[in-house]
Amino acid sequence: MKKTYKIDVDCANCANKMEDAANKTEGVKNAVVNFMTLKMNVEFDEGQDPKQVMQVVRENCKKVEDDCEIFL
């Protein structure tokens, strides 16, 4: 399953940090952050609950970039 989320982040480097954090999260098959459109495209592993996984993605992103936001 793939989903797109609107994000708020200040710079391209921060967006890269968010992408790395999302890709390291269990349950995420692939995540791509586009700084220009302020969107995160996430593909989830089979059988995962996107809402639960995205809560963890948000927490992990806040650890590397505390002023970022993912609108769930």
mmCIF file as gemmi writes it, N, C-alpha and C atoms, coordinates in Angstrom:
data_model
loop_
_atom_site.group_PDB
_atom_site.id
_atom_site.type_symbol
_atom_site.label_atom_id
_atom_site.label_alt_id
_atom_site.label_comp_id
_atom_site.label_asym_id
_atom_site.label_entity_id
_atom_site.label_seq_id
_atom_site.pdbx_PDB_ins_code
_atom_site.Cartn_x
_atom_site.Cartn_y
_atom_site.Cartn_z
_atom_site.occupancy
_atom_site.B_iso_or_equiv
_atom_site.pdbx_formal_charge
_atom_site.auth_seq_id
_atom_site.auth_asym_id
_atom_site.pdbx_PDB_model_num
ATOM 1 N N . MET Axp A 1 ? 0.837 -1.178 0 1 0 ? 1 A 1
ATOM 2 C CA . MET Axp A 1 ? 0 0 0 1 0 ? 1 A 1
ATOM 3 C C . MET Axp A 1 ? 0.883 1.244 0 1 0 ? 1 A 1
ATOM 4 N N . LYS Axp A 2 ? 0.5 2.225 -0.807 1 0 ? 2 A 1
ATOM 5 C CA . LYS Axp A 2 ? 1.225 3.489 -0.878 1 0 ? 2 A 1
ATOM 6 C C . LYS Axp A 2 ? 0.312 4.622 -0.446 1 0 ? 2 A 1
ATOM 7 N N . LYS Axp A 3 ? 0.898 5.584 0.286 1 0 ? 3 A 1
ATOM 8 C CA . LYS Axp A 3 ? 0.148 6.762 0.711 1 0 ? 3 A 1
ATOM 9 C C . LYS Axp A 3 ? 1.035 7.987 0.602 1 0 ? 3 A 1
ATOM 10 N N . THR Axp A 4 ? 0.402 9.137 0.425 1 0 ? 4 A 1
ATOM 11 C CA . THR Axp A 4 ? 1.115 10.405 0.348 1 0 ? 4 A 1
ATOM 12 C C . THR Axp A 4 ? 0.679 11.283 1.512 1 0 ? 4 A 1
ATOM 13 N N . TYR Axp A 5 ? 1.658 11.91 2.161 1 0 ? 5 A 1
ATOM 14 C CA . TYR Axp A 5 ? 1.397 12.763 3.312 1 0 ? 5 A 1
ATOM 15 C C . TYR Axp A 5 ? 1.988 14.142 3.071 1 0 ? 5 A 1
ATOM 16 N N . LYS Axp A 6 ? 1.274 15.166 3.492 1 0 ? 6 A 1
ATOM 17 C CA . LYS Axp A 6 ? 1.79 16.531 3.428 1 0 ? 6 A 1
ATOM 18 C C . LYS Axp A 6 ? 2.738 16.72 4.609 1 0 ? 6 A 1
ATOM 19 N N . ILE Axp A 7 ? 3.853 17.395 4.347 1 0 ? 7 A 1
ATOM 20 C CA . ILE Axp A 7 ? 4.833 17.629 5.405 1 0 ? 7 A 1
ATOM 21 C C . ILE Axp A 7 ? 5.157 19.12 5.483 1 0 ? 7 A 1
ATOM 22 N N . ASP Axp A 8 ? 5.772 19.516 6.583 1 0 ? 8 A 1
ATOM 23 C CA . ASP Axp A 8 ? 6.281 20.872 6.751 1 0 ? 8 A 1
ATOM 24 C C . ASP Axp A 8 ? 7.716 20.747 7.248 1 0 ? 8 A 1
ATOM 25 N N . VAL Axp A 9 ? 8.646 21.237 6.445 1 0 ? 9 A 1
ATOM 26 C CA . VAL Axp A 9 ? 10.063 21.151 6.78 1 0 ? 9 A 1
ATOM 27 C C . VAL Axp A 9 ? 10.752 22.372 6.17 1 0 ? 9 A 1
ATOM 28 N N . ASP Axp A 10 ? 11.815 22.856 6.827 1 0 ? 10 A 1
ATOM 29 C CA . ASP Axp A 10 ? 12.427 24.133 6.457 1 0 ? 10 A 1
ATOM 30 C C . ASP Axp A 10 ? 13.45 24.08 5.33 1 0 ? 10 A 1
ATOM 31 N N . CYS Axp A 11 ? 14.143 22.968 5.165 1 0 ? 11 A 1
ATOM 32 C CA . CYS Axp A 11 ? 15.216 22.944 4.16 1 0 ? 11 A 1
ATOM 33 C C . CYS Axp A 11 ? 15.352 21.554 3.545 1 0 ? 11 A 1
ATOM 34 N N . ALA Axp A 12 ? 16.042 21.51 2.422 1 0 ? 12 A 1
ATOM 35 C CA . ALA Axp A 12 ? 16.216 20.245 1.698 1 0 ? 12 A 1
ATOM 36 C C . ALA Axp A 12 ? 17.019 19.242 2.526 1 0 ? 12 A 1
ATOM 37 N N . ASN Axp A 13 ? 18.015 19.717 3.262 1 0 ? 13 A 1
ATOM 38 C CA . ASN Axp A 13 ? 18.814 18.825 4.1 1 0 ? 13 A 1
ATOM 39 C C . ASN Axp A 13 ? 17.944 18.168 5.176 1 0 ? 13 A 1
ATOM 40 N N . CYS Axp A 14 ? 17.045 18.953 5.753 1 0 ? 14 A 1
ATOM 41 C CA . CYS Axp A 14 ? 16.132 18.416 6.761 1 0 ? 14 A 1
ATOM 42 C C . CYS Axp A 14 ? 15.191 17.388 6.139 1 0 ? 14 A 1
ATOM 43 N N . ALA Axp A 15 ? 14.752 17.641 4.918 1 0 ? 15 A 1
ATOM 44 C CA . ALA Axp A 15 ? 13.894 16.698 4.211 1 0 ? 15 A 1
ATOM 45 C C . ALA Axp A 15 ? 14.623 15.377 3.992 1 0 ? 15 A 1
ATOM 46 N N . ASN Axp A 16 ? 15.919 15.447 3.673 1 0 ? 16 A 1
ATOM 47 C CA . ASN Axp A 16 ? 16.714 14.229 3.506 1 0 ? 16 A 1
ATOM 48 C C . ASN Axp A 16 ? 16.812 13.454 4.811 1 0 ? 16 A 1
ATOM 49 N N . LYS Axp A 17 ? 16.962 14.166 5.922 1 0 ? 17 A 1
ATOM 50 C CA . LYS Axp A 17 ? 17.011 13.51 7.234 1 0 ? 17 A 1
ATOM 51 C C . LYS Axp A 17 ? 15.696 12.802 7.528 1 0 ? 17 A 1
ATOM 52 N N . MET Axp A 18 ? 14.585 13.466 7.176 1 0 ? 18 A 1
ATOM 53 C CA . MET Axp A 18 ? 13.268 12.849 7.38 1 0 ? 18 A 1
ATOM 54 C C . MET Axp A 18 ? 13.124 11.589 6.537 1 0 ? 18 A 1
ATOM 55 N N . GLU Axp A 19 ? 13.588 11.655 5.29 1 0 ? 19 A 1
ATOM 56 C CA . GLU Axp A 19 ? 13.497 10.502 4.399 1 0 ? 19 A 1
ATOM 57 C C . GLU Axp A 19 ? 14.297 9.331 4.952 1 0 ? 19 A 1
ATOM 58 N N . ASP Axp A 20 ? 15.511 9.594 5.426 1 0 ? 20 A 1
ATOM 59 C CA . ASP Axp A 20 ? 16.34 8.538 6.008 1 0 ? 20 A 1
ATOM 60 C C . ASP Axp A 20 ? 15.664 7.924 7.236 1 0 ? 20 A 1
ATOM 61 N N . ALA Axp A 21 ? 15.109 8.774 8.108 1 0 ? 21 A 1
ATOM 62 C CA . ALA Axp A 21 ? 14.446 8.278 9.323 1 0 ? 21 A 1
ATOM 63 C C . ALA Axp A 21 ? 13.238 7.431 8.964 1 0 ? 21 A 1
ATOM 64 N N . ALA Axp A 22 ? 12.467 7.861 7.98 1 0 ? 22 A 1
ATOM 65 C CA . ALA Axp A 22 ? 11.28 7.109 7.568 1 0 ? 22 A 1
ATOM 66 C C . ALA Axp A 22 ? 11.669 5.75 6.994 1 0 ? 22 A 1
ATOM 67 N N . ASN Axp A 23 ? 12.721 5.718 6.175 1 0 ? 23 A 1
ATOM 68 C CA . ASN Axp A 23 ? 13.149 4.46 5.553 1 0 ? 23 A 1
ATOM 69 C C . ASN Axp A 23 ? 13.712 3.474 6.566 1 0 ? 23 A 1
ATOM 70 N N . LYS Axp A 24 ? 14.168 3.957 7.712 1 0 ? 24 A 1
ATOM 71 C CA . LYS Axp A 24 ? 14.707 3.072 8.749 1 0 ? 24 A 1
ATOM 72 C C . LYS Axp A 24 ? 13.621 2.566 9.692 1 0 ? 24 A 1
ATOM 73 N N . THR Axp A 25 ? 12.391 3.02 9.506 1 0 ? 25 A 1
ATOM 74 C CA . THR Axp A 25 ? 11.28 2.641 10.379 1 0 ? 25 A 1
ATOM 75 C C . THR Axp A 25 ? 10.717 1.283 9.963 1 0 ? 25 A 1
ATOM 76 N N . GLU Axp A 26 ? 10.513 0.426 10.95 1 0 ? 26 A 1
ATOM 77 C CA . GLU Axp A 26 ? 9.947 -0.892 10.68 1 0 ? 26 A 1
ATOM 78 C C . GLU Axp A 26 ? 8.537 -0.742 10.125 1 0 ? 26 A 1
ATOM 79 N N . GLY Axp A 27 ? 8.25 -1.476 9.065 1 0 ? 27 A 1
ATOM 80 C CA . GLY Axp A 27 ? 6.941 -1.411 8.43 1 0 ? 27 A 1
ATOM 81 C C . GLY Axp A 27 ? 6.925 -0.551 7.178 1 0 ? 27 A 1
ATOM 82 N N . VAL Axp A 28 ? 8.006 0.215 6.968 1 0 ? 28 A 1
ATOM 83 C CA . VAL Axp A 28 ? 8.113 1.054 5.772 1 0 ? 28 A 1
ATOM 84 C C . VAL Axp A 28 ? 8.964 0.323 4.744 1 0 ? 28 A 1
ATOM 85 N N . LYS Axp A 29 ? 8.385 0.086 3.577 1 0 ? 29 A 1
ATOM 86 C CA . LYS Axp A 29 ? 9.123 -0.553 2.491 1 0 ? 29 A 1
ATOM 87 C C . LYS Axp A 29 ? 9.992 0.476 1.772 1 0 ? 29 A 1
ATOM 88 N N . ASN Axp A 30 ? 9.412 1.661 1.522 1 0 ? 30 A 1
ATOM 89 C CA . ASN Axp A 30 ? 10.147 2.73 0.851 1 0 ? 30 A 1
ATOM 90 C C . ASN Axp A 30 ? 9.473 4.058 1.156 1 0 ? 30 A 1
ATOM 91 N N . ALA Axp A 31 ? 10.283 5.077 1.414 1 0 ? 31 A 1
ATOM 92 C CA . ALA Axp A 31 ? 9.754 6.422 1.645 1 0 ? 31 A 1
ATOM 93 C C . ALA Axp A 31 ? 10.576 7.414 0.837 1 0 ? 31 A 1
ATOM 94 N N . VAL Axp A 32 ? 9.878 8.359 0.208 1 0 ? 32 A 1
ATOM 95 C CA . VAL Axp A 32 ? 10.537 9.398 -0.576 1 0 ? 32 A 1
ATOM 96 C C . VAL Axp A 32 ? 9.952 10.736 -0.159 1 0 ? 32 A 1
ATOM 97 N N . VAL Axp A 33 ? 10.832 11.679 0.224 1 0 ? 33 A 1
ATOM 98 C CA . VAL Axp A 33 ? 10.402 13.017 0.597 1 0 ? 33 A 1
ATOM 99 C C . VAL Axp A 33 ? 10.763 13.964 -0.534 1 0 ? 33 A 1
ATOM 100 N N . ASN Axp A 34 ? 9.781 14.743 -0.964 1 0 ? 34 A 1
ATOM 101 C CA . ASN Axp A 34 ? 10.01 15.749 -1.998 1 0 ? 34 A 1
ATOM 102 C C . ASN Axp A 34 ? 9.915 17.114 -1.336 1 0 ? 34 A 1
ATOM 103 N N . PHE Axp A 35 ? 11.062 17.788 -1.187 1 0 ? 35 A 1
ATOM 104 C CA . PHE Axp A 35 ? 11.098 19.082 -0.52 1 0 ? 35 A 1
ATOM 105 C C . PHE Axp A 35 ? 10.341 20.144 -1.313 1 0 ? 35 A 1
ATOM 106 N N . MET Axp A 36 ? 10.412 20.079 -2.634 1 0 ? 36 A 1
ATOM 107 C CA . MET Axp A 36 ? 9.771 21.091 -3.473 1 0 ? 36 A 1
ATOM 108 C C . MET Axp A 36 ? 8.24 21.065 -3.339 1 0 ? 36 A 1
ATOM 109 N N . THR Axp A 37 ? 7.66 19.89 -3.237 1 0 ? 37 A 1
ATOM 110 C CA . THR Axp A 37 ? 6.198 19.783 -3.118 1 0 ? 37 A 1
ATOM 111 C C . THR Axp A 37 ? 5.746 19.632 -1.664 1 0 ? 37 A 1
ATOM 112 N N . LEU Axp A 38 ? 6.714 19.471 -0.744 1 0 ? 38 A 1
ATOM 113 C CA . LEU Axp A 38 ? 6.434 19.241 0.673 1 0 ? 38 A 1
ATOM 114 C C . LEU Axp A 38 ? 5.507 18.051 0.876 1 0 ? 38 A 1
ATOM 115 N N . LYS Axp A 39 ? 5.902 16.933 0.239 1 0 ? 39 A 1
ATOM 116 C CA . LYS Axp A 39 ? 5.135 15.694 0.375 1 0 ? 39 A 1
ATOM 117 C C . LYS Axp A 39 ? 6.067 14.52 0.66 1 0 ? 39 A 1
ATOM 118 N N . MET Axp A 40 ? 5.525 13.555 1.38 1 0 ? 40 A 1
ATOM 119 C CA . MET Axp A 40 ? 6.228 12.304 1.662 1 0 ? 40 A 1
ATOM 120 C C . MET Axp A 40 ? 5.389 11.172 1.102 1 0 ? 40 A 1
ATOM 121 N N . ASN Axp A 41 ? 5.971 10.407 0.2 1 0 ? 41 A 1
ATOM 122 C CA . ASN Axp A 41 ? 5.318 9.221 -0.355 1 0 ? 41 A 1
ATOM 123 C C . ASN Axp A 41 ? 5.867 8.002 0.369 1 0 ? 41 A 1
ATOM 124 N N . VAL Axp A 42 ? 4.968 7.225 0.936 1 0 ? 42 A 1
ATOM 125 C CA . VAL Axp A 42 ? 5.381 6.074 1.738 1 0 ? 42 A 1
ATOM 126 C C . VAL Axp A 42 ? 4.726 4.812 1.197 1 0 ? 42 A 1
ATOM 127 N N . GLU Axp A 43 ? 5.552 3.796 0.974 1 0 ? 43 A 1
ATOM 128 C CA . GLU Axp A 43 ? 5.064 2.464 0.623 1 0 ? 43 A 1
ATOM 129 C C . GLU Axp A 43 ? 5.283 1.579 1.845 1 0 ? 43 A 1
ATOM 130 N N . PHE Axp A 44 ? 4.217 0.94 2.275 1 0 ? 44 A 1
ATOM 131 C CA . PHE Axp A 44 ? 4.267 0.134 3.498 1 0 ? 44 A 1
ATOM 132 C C . PHE Axp A 44 ? 4.494 -1.334 3.18 1 0 ? 44 A 1
ATOM 133 N N . ASP Axp A 45 ? 5.149 -2.035 4.126 1 0 ? 45 A 1
ATOM 134 C CA . ASP Axp A 45 ? 5.306 -3.478 4.004 1 0 ? 45 A 1
ATOM 135 C C . ASP Axp A 45 ? 3.931 -4.133 4.04 1 0 ? 45 A 1
ATOM 136 N N . GLU Axp A 46 ? 3.828 -5.291 3.422 1 0 ? 46 A 1
ATOM 137 C CA . GLU Axp A 46 ? 2.579 -6.058 3.364 1 0 ? 46 A 1
ATOM 138 C C . GLU Axp A 46 ? 2.055 -6.334 4.771 1 0 ? 46 A 1
ATOM 139 N N . GLY Axp A 47 ? 0.769 -6.08 4.991 1 0 ? 47 A 1
ATOM 140 C CA . GLY Axp A 47 ? 0.136 -6.399 6.264 1 0 ? 47 A 1
ATOM 141 C C . GLY Axp A 47 ? 0.323 -5.368 7.358 1 0 ? 47 A 1
ATOM 142 N N . GLN Axp A 48 ? 0.986 -4.263 7.079 1 0 ? 48 A 1
ATOM 143 C CA . GLN Axp A 48 ? 1.214 -3.229 8.094 1 0 ? 48 A 1
ATOM 144 C C . GLN Axp A 48 ? 0.042 -2.251 8.134 1 0 ? 48 A 1
ATOM 145 N N . ASP Axp A 49 ? -0.227 -1.707 9.318 1 0 ? 49 A 1
ATOM 146 C CA . ASP Axp A 49 ? -1.262 -0.688 9.489 1 0 ? 49 A 1
ATOM 147 C C . ASP Axp A 49 ? -0.619 0.681 9.281 1 0 ? 49 A 1
ATOM 148 N N . PRO Axp A 50 ? -0.958 1.376 8.197 1 0 ? 50 A 1
ATOM 149 C CA . PRO Axp A 50 ? -0.324 2.664 7.902 1 0 ? 50 A 1
ATOM 150 C C . PRO Axp A 50 ? -0.418 3.679 9.042 1 0 ? 50 A 1
ATOM 151 N N . LYS Axp A 51 ? -1.547 3.71 9.752 1 0 ? 51 A 1
ATOM 152 C CA . LYS Axp A 51 ? -1.694 4.691 10.834 1 0 ? 51 A 1
ATOM 153 C C . LYS Axp A 51 ? -0.687 4.439 11.951 1 0 ? 51 A 1
ATOM 154 N N . GLN Axp A 52 ? -0.534 3.179 12.328 1 0 ? 52 A 1
ATOM 155 C CA . GLN Axp A 52 ? 0.417 2.843 13.388 1 0 ? 52 A 1
ATOM 156 C C . GLN Axp A 52 ? 1.851 3.102 12.939 1 0 ? 52 A 1
ATOM 157 N N . VAL Axp A 53 ? 2.177 2.69 11.73 1 0 ? 53 A 1
ATOM 158 C CA . VAL Axp A 53 ? 3.538 2.877 11.221 1 0 ? 53 A 1
ATOM 159 C C . VAL Axp A 53 ? 3.866 4.362 11.125 1 0 ? 53 A 1
ATOM 160 N N . MET Axp A 54 ? 2.919 5.166 10.665 1 0 ? 54 A 1
ATOM 161 C CA . MET Axp A 54 ? 3.185 6.598 10.501 1 0 ? 54 A 1
ATOM 162 C C . MET Axp A 54 ? 3.361 7.319 11.836 1 0 ? 54 A 1
ATOM 163 N N . GLN Axp A 55 ? 2.754 6.818 12.891 1 0 ? 55 A 1
ATOM 164 C CA . GLN Axp A 55 ? 3.004 7.401 14.218 1 0 ? 55 A 1
ATOM 165 C C . GLN Axp A 55 ? 4.477 7.224 14.585 1 0 ? 55 A 1
ATOM 166 N N . VAL Axp A 56 ? 5.024 6.047 14.285 1 0 ? 56 A 1
ATOM 167 C CA . VAL Axp A 56 ? 6.436 5.771 14.574 1 0 ? 56 A 1
ATOM 168 C C . VAL Axp A 56 ? 7.335 6.585 13.637 1 0 ? 56 A 1
ATOM 169 N N . VAL Axp A 57 ? 6.937 6.698 12.364 1 0 ? 57 A 1
ATOM 170 C CA . VAL Axp A 57 ? 7.701 7.516 11.407 1 0 ? 57 A 1
ATOM 171 C C . VAL Axp A 57 ? 7.775 8.947 11.914 1 0 ? 57 A 1
ATOM 172 N N . ARG Axp A 58 ? 6.65 9.479 12.36 1 0 ? 58 A 1
ATOM 173 C CA . ARG Axp A 58 ? 6.62 10.858 12.871 1 0 ? 58 A 1
ATOM 174 C C . ARG Axp A 58 ? 7.568 11.02 14.061 1 0 ? 58 A 1
ATOM 175 N N . GLU Axp A 59 ? 7.53 10.077 15.005 1 0 ? 59 A 1
ATOM 176 C CA . GLU Axp A 59 ? 8.42 10.119 16.17 1 0 ? 59 A 1
ATOM 177 C C . GLU Axp A 59 ? 9.882 10.077 15.73 1 0 ? 59 A 1
ATOM 178 N N . ASN Axp A 60 ? 10.203 9.189 14.787 1 0 ? 60 A 1
ATOM 179 C CA . ASN Axp A 60 ? 11.585 9.057 14.317 1 0 ? 60 A 1
ATOM 180 C C . ASN Axp A 60 ? 12.049 10.314 13.591 1 0 ? 60 A 1
ATOM 181 N N . CYS Axp A 61 ? 11.173 10.922 12.821 1 0 ? 61 A 1
ATOM 182 C CA . CYS Axp A 61 ? 11.526 12.153 12.115 1 0 ? 61 A 1
ATOM 183 C C . CYS Axp A 61 ? 11.767 13.301 13.099 1 0 ? 61 A 1
ATOM 184 N N . LYS Axp A 62 ? 10.955 13.366 14.149 1 0 ? 62 A 1
ATOM 185 C CA . LYS Axp A 62 ? 11.12 14.415 15.159 1 0 ? 62 A 1
ATOM 186 C C . LYS Axp A 62 ? 12.451 14.262 15.903 1 0 ? 62 A 1
ATOM 187 N N . LYS Axp A 63 ? 12.969 13.039 15.984 1 0 ? 63 A 1
ATOM 188 C CA . LYS Axp A 63 ? 14.256 12.819 16.65 1 0 ? 63 A 1
ATOM 189 C C . LYS Axp A 63 ? 15.401 13.443 15.856 1 0 ? 63 A 1
ATOM 190 N N . VAL Axp A 64 ? 15.305 13.421 14.527 1 0 ? 64 A 1
ATOM 191 C CA . VAL Axp A 64 ? 16.392 13.953 13.696 1 0 ? 64 A 1
ATOM 192 C C . VAL Axp A 64 ? 16.151 15.4 13.28 1 0 ? 64 A 1
ATOM 193 N N . GLU Axp A 65 ? 14.89 15.829 13.291 1 0 ? 65 A 1
ATOM 194 C CA . GLU Axp A 65 ? 14.545 17.196 12.891 1 0 ? 65 A 1
ATOM 195 C C . GLU Axp A 65 ? 13.312 17.616 13.693 1 0 ? 65 A 1
ATOM 196 N N . ASP Axp A 66 ? 13.565 18.221 14.865 1 0 ? 66 A 1
ATOM 197 C CA . ASP Axp A 66 ? 12.471 18.442 15.819 1 0 ? 66 A 1
ATOM 198 C C . ASP Axp A 66 ? 11.4 19.433 15.373 1 0 ? 66 A 1
ATOM 199 N N . ASP Axp A 67 ? 11.689 20.291 14.385 1 0 ? 67 A 1
ATOM 200 C CA . ASP Axp A 67 ? 10.665 21.236 13.959 1 0 ? 67 A 1
ATOM 201 C C . ASP Axp A 67 ? 9.944 20.806 12.67 1 0 ? 67 A 1
ATOM 202 N N . CYS Axp A 68 ? 10.107 19.558 12.277 1 0 ? 68 A 1
ATOM 203 C CA . CYS Axp A 68 ? 9.38 19.063 11.106 1 0 ? 68 A 1
ATOM 204 C C . CYS Axp A 68 ? 7.979 18.622 11.517 1 0 ? 68 A 1
ATOM 205 N N . GLU Axp A 69 ? 7.118 18.482 10.532 1 0 ? 69 A 1
ATOM 206 C CA . GLU Axp A 69 ? 5.763 18.016 10.798 1 0 ? 69 A 1
ATOM 207 C C . GLU Axp A 69 ? 5.28 17.132 9.658 1 0 ? 69 A 1
ATOM 208 N N . ILE Axp A 70 ? 4.553 16.087 10.026 1 0 ? 70 A 1
ATOM 209 C CA . ILE Axp A 70 ? 3.899 15.217 9.047 1 0 ? 70 A 1
ATOM 210 C C . ILE Axp A 70 ? 2.413 15.265 9.382 1 0 ? 70 A 1
ATOM 211 N N . PHE Axp A 71 ? 1.602 15.649 8.42 1 0 ? 71 A 1
ATOM 212 C CA . PHE Axp A 71 ? 0.171 15.758 8.635 1 0 ? 71 A 1
ATOM 213 C C . PHE Axp A 71 ? -0.491 14.423 8.293 1 0 ? 71 A 1
ATOM 214 N N . LEU Axp A 72 ? -0.928 13.724 9.339 1 0 ? 72 A 1
ATOM 215 C CA . LEU Axp A 72 ? -1.481 12.378 9.176 1 0 ? 72 A 1
ATOM 216 C C . LEU Axp A 72 ? -2.969 12.414 8.926 1 0 ? 72 A 1
